[in-house]
Amino acid sequence: DFIAAETASAVIAQGGLGAHSLVNLEKVLAGTTAFVRANIGETEEGLVGGTTNKDLETMFQLVYLTFTAPRADPVAFGVLSDRLKVTLASRAVMPDTIFEEALDAAVTQNHPRARPLTPVRVDQMNLGTSLAFYEDRFADASDFTFVFVGSFELETLKPLVERYLASLPALKRNEAPKDVGMEFPAGVVEREVRSGIEPVSQVSIVFSGAFENDELHRMVARAMADSLAGNLQRTLREDLGGTYGVRVVPTFTMRPKEEYSLTINFACDPARTEALVRAAFEVIDEFKTNGPSRGQVADARVALMRDFETNIRDDAYLLNRMLFKYEYGEDVAEVFDMGPFYDQLTAPRLRDAARTYLNTDRYVKVTLLPE
């Protein structure tokens, strides 16, 4: 049932809501700004929406119907399946897709849950199974937390909450995410992929492991990644002229277990790939030994504070940060006061983070080279 479950939110979205097909629903909503989309992930289900004040009740109605009146449409399901097969077939031969899939397979040790959707696997989609799975996931609103951010008045919102949210079904289920056994490799894994004719190589190096997932550790890991990216940029691009840019991207998971991954990406001339990879690891080793300079740390603090002052005025930023805090039981007040965390950034702390998170005895390296 996995494919049907994995695609359930997309499949059911094509059916519309209640008595309305998707086409009819779009006609009913013409002239309004309200929208609501359901989503089902590996460890949670939820929805996102938005509107202007004049269409606020319409948005709440959509929330209610998204829970209580999903609609299965066999015709729309057939169109979606056919479209997916065509799209996936065209993507499957693209070098970037082949590279990304090879990287995912290496990082997840080819776990069944991480395998890509293919034209063949589309045939495992099932409208009835998707609907049943969707209905089960949204049958119990008692463990949902609704977060609203925007320029509304509480007096306007309260009766809508009482009418459309308080009346949602509540089964009082007690659920917890299941660990399905997707593990990072314990040692060094290296893969080479050959695809395409463009004279460009892609390199991804992924470090991973256990992680103490709280605001301070996330902030330190991100600051370390940014400082390391600056050093890699200076060496690989400015000193060696080997790439247009280097990205260092940390990601963190809380459930079913606390883990991190840190991915280093860059593109280069295929003939220089090995030399540039060696240079990247030399930069990593030097960073682990000496850490960033005091100037880098000061610059990191300034950049973080500047970004925070910009982001705190953005509704989408506030919504996502508050939602995360509620979902994982962290202090929501931290969203509005990050200064004390930034004050704890020091060169030794970033150096120690590098030693912890950049374990050169445990990483995945995947390289894309032209055929």
Sequence and secondary structure as in RCSB ss.txt:
>XXXX:A:sequence
DFIAAETASAVIAQGGLGAHSLVNLEKVLAGTTAFVRANIGETEEGLVGGTTNKDLETMFQLVYLTFTAPRADPV
AFGVLSDRLKVTLASRAVMPDTIFEEALDAAVTQNHPRARPLTPVRVDQMNLGTSLAFYEDRFADASDFTFVFVG
SFELETLKPLVERYLASLPALKRNEAPKDVGMEFPAGVVEREVRSGIEPVSQVSIVFSGAFENDELHRMVARAMA
DSLAGNLQRTLREDLGGTYGVRVVPTFTMRPKEEYSLTINFACDPARTEALVRAAFEVIDEFKTNGPSRGQVADA
RVALMRDFETNIRDDAYLLNRMLFKYEYGEDVAEVFDMGPFYDQLTAPRLRDAARTYLNTDRYVKVTLLPE
>XXXX:A:secstr
 HHHHHTHHHHHHTT BTTB HHHHHHHTTT   EEEEEE SS EEEEEE  GGGHHHHHHHHHHHHH B   HH
HHHHHHHHHHHHHHHHHTSHHHHHHHHHHHHHTTT GGGS   HHHHTT  HHHHHHHHHHHTS  TT      S
S  HHHHHHHIIIIITTS                 SSEEEEEEE  SSS EEEEEEEEEE   SHHHHHHHHHHH
HHHHHHHIIIIIIIT   S EEEEEEEE SSS EEEEEEEEEE GGGHHHHHHHHHHHHHHHHHH   HHHHHHH
HHHHHHHHHHHTT HHHHHHHHHHHHHTT  GGGGG  HHHHTT  HHHHHHHHHHH  TTSEEEEEEE  
